[in-house]
Amino acid sequence: MAKHMTSNVPEKPSAEGIAASARAAHKSKNLPPVHLWNPPFCGHLDIRIATDGTWFYLGTPIGRFELVKLFSSILRRDGDNYFLVTPVEKVGIKVDDAPFVALDFTLKNKGEDQTLCFETNVGDLTTAGPESPIRVERDLHTGEPRPYVLVRRNLEALIDRKSFYRLVDLCVHHTANGEDWFGIWSSNAFFPIILSKELDV
């Protein structure tokens, strides 16, 4: 009788399998060290993070916040590509803009001594500063500002509109690199928003 042959073809990745591996990798309340893991690439998974921070699987929104938070904890960006990474597998996903959205922030102190602590849609907290800078891009089509804050290792949050308006109210003029800028202070670092001379244009 012929012996059954074991296939070396890796199983097709699934959201359920990735979630199970992610749960197994969570050994503490801290975020898993995904930057240290180097598992084999197992293909792409039909997961998409929309601009508003909604996660979709097979075109349907993922309604369980706990599952979204779990997936977000194993998210990694390599270059321009995003992956969900566990100790045993790495799958590609699509991100429309930034993987997180900063929904609110708290303010401590004022002026150059102030600190801005942002909270994302998945509950992450990040304090803007030299290690977590704020940057602003301009939309190529509308020219509207698109502000971001770094949450952790190459992963940014798009600062939502209401929070950005609050930031603008806190902005001041400051000279940096020989030019006058309108921008914001946090953790003793200044983040330029727009050149002062362009405010009246």
C-alpha positions in Angstrom: 0.0 0.0 0.0 1.4 3.4 -1.0 2.3 5.7 1.8 0.5 9.1 2.0 2.8 11.9 0.9 2.9 15.1 3.1 2.5 18.2 1.0 5.1 21.0 1.5 2.7 23.6 0.1 1.8 26.1 2.8 -1.8 26.4 3.8 -3.6 29.4 2.4 -3.6 32.1 5.1 -6.9 32.9 6.8 -8.0 35.6 9.3 -8.9 32.9 11.8 -5.5 31.3 11.6 -3.7 34.6 11.9 -5.9 35.6 14.9 -5.1 32.2 16.6 -1.4 32.7 16.0 -1.6 36.3 17.3 -3.4 35.2 20.5 -0.7 32.6 21.1 2.0 35.2 20.7 0.5 37.5 23.3 2.4 36.5 26.4 2.0 39.8 28.2 0.1 43.0 28.0 2.9 44.6 26.0 2.8 44.7 22.2 4.4 41.7 20.6 7.9 42.3 19.2 6.8 41.9 15.6 10.0 43.8 14.4 12.1 40.9 15.7 10.1 38.1 13.9 11.1 36.9 10.5 8.6 34.2 9.5 8.0 33.1 5.9 5.7 35.2 3.7 2.5 33.3 3.2 0.8 35.5 0.6 -1.9 38.2 0.9 -5.0 38.2 3.0 -8.1 40.1 1.9 -8.0 42.6 4.7 -8.1 46.3 4.1 -7.9 49.2 6.4 -9.9 52.1 5.1 -9.0 55.8 5.5 -11.4 56.2 8.4 -9.7 53.3 10.2 -12.4 50.7 9.5 -11.0 47.2 9.0 -12.6 45.0 6.3 -12.3 41.3 5.7 -13.5 39.9 2.4 -15.2 43.2 1.8 -17.1 43.2 5.1 -16.3 45.4 8.1 -14.9 43.6 11.0 -17.4 44.4 13.8 -15.5 43.0 16.8 -13.3 45.7 18.3 -11.3 43.0 20.2 -10.4 41.3 16.9 -9.4 44.6 15.2 -7.2 45.5 18.3 -5.6 42.0 18.1 -4.8 42.4 14.4 -3.5 45.9 15.0 -1.1 44.7 17.6 0.7 42.4 15.0 0.8 45.0 12.2 4.1 45.8 10.7 5.2 48.1 7.9 8.2 47.2 5.7 8.8 50.0 3.2 5.5 50.9 1.7 3.9 47.5 2.4 1.9 46.4 5.4 1.8 43.0 6.9 0.3 41.0 9.8 3.2 39.2 11.4 3.2 36.3 13.9 6.2 34.1 14.9 5.1 31.6 12.2 3.6 33.5 9.3 3.6 36.9 7.5 0.7 38.0 5.3 0.2 41.1 3.3 -2.8 43.4 3.8 -3.9 46.7 2.1 -3.9 50.0 3.9 -5.7 52.9 2.1 -3.8 55.7 3.9 -2.5 55.3 7.5 -3.3 52.2 9.5 -4.6 54.2 12.5 -6.7 57.3 13.1 -6.0 59.7 16.0 -9.5 60.5 17.3 -8.5 62.8 20.2 -5.6 64.2 22.2 -5.0 65.5 25.7 -3.0 68.6 26.4 -0.6 69.2 29.3 1.0 72.6 30.0 1.3 75.4 27.4 3.7 76.8 24.9 7.0 75.1 24.4 6.5 73.0 27.5 3.2 71.5 26.3 2.8 67.8 25.5 0.1 66.3 23.2 -0.9 62.7 23.9 -3.0 61.2 21.1 -5.4 58.3 21.3 -6.1 56.1 18.3 -9.2 54.3 17.1 -7.7 51.0 18.6 -6.8 52.5 21.9 -3.1 53.1 21.4 -1.6 56.2 23.2 1.3 58.1 21.7 2.8 61.4 22.9 4.0 63.6 20.1 7.7 64.4 20.4 11.1 63.7 18.8 10.4 59.9 18.7 6.8 60.3 17.6 6.7 63.3 15.3 3.7 65.1 13.7 3.9 65.7 10.0 1.5 67.3 7.5 1.1 66.5 3.9 -1.0 68.3 1.3 -3.7 66.3 -0.6 -2.6 66.3 -4.3 -6.2 66.9 -5.5 -7.7 69.3 -3.0 -4.6 70.9 -1.4 -6.1 70.2 2.0 -3.7 69.3 4.9 -3.4 65.7 5.9 -1.8 65.5 9.4 -0.2 62.4 10.8 1.5 61.4 14.1 3.8 58.4 14.5 2.3 55.8 16.8 5.0 53.2 16.7 7.8 51.8 14.5 6.8 53.1 11.0 3.1 53.1 11.8 1.3 56.4 11.7 -2.2 57.6 12.6 -4.1 60.1 10.5 -5.2 62.9 12.8 -8.9 63.4 12.4 -10.4 66.7 11.4 -11.8 67.8 14.7 -8.5 67.1 16.4 -6.5 68.9 13.7 -8.7 72.0 14.2 -7.9 71.9 17.9 -4.2 71.6 17.0 -4.4 74.7 14.8 -5.8 76.7 17.7 -2.7 75.8 19.6 -0.2 76.6 16.8 2.3 79.5 17.1 4.8 81.1 14.8 8.4 79.9 15.2 11.6 80.2 13.2 13.1 76.9 12.1 15.8 76.3 9.5 15.9 80.0 8.7 12.2 80.2 7.9 9.1 81.3 9.8 6.6 78.5 10.4 3.2 78.2 11.8 3.3 75.0 13.9 2.8 73.1 17.1 5.0 72.3 20.1 5.0 69.0 22.0 7.7 67.4 24.3 10.1 70.3 23.5 9.9 69.7 19.8 8.4 72.0 17.2 6.4 70.5 14.3 5.9 72.9 11.3 2.4 72.9 9.8 2.7 75.6 7.1 5.0 78.4 6.3 3.9 81.6 8.0 4.0 83.5 4.7 1.5 81.1 3.2 -1.2 81.7 5.8 -2.4 84.8 4.0 -2.2 83.3 0.5 
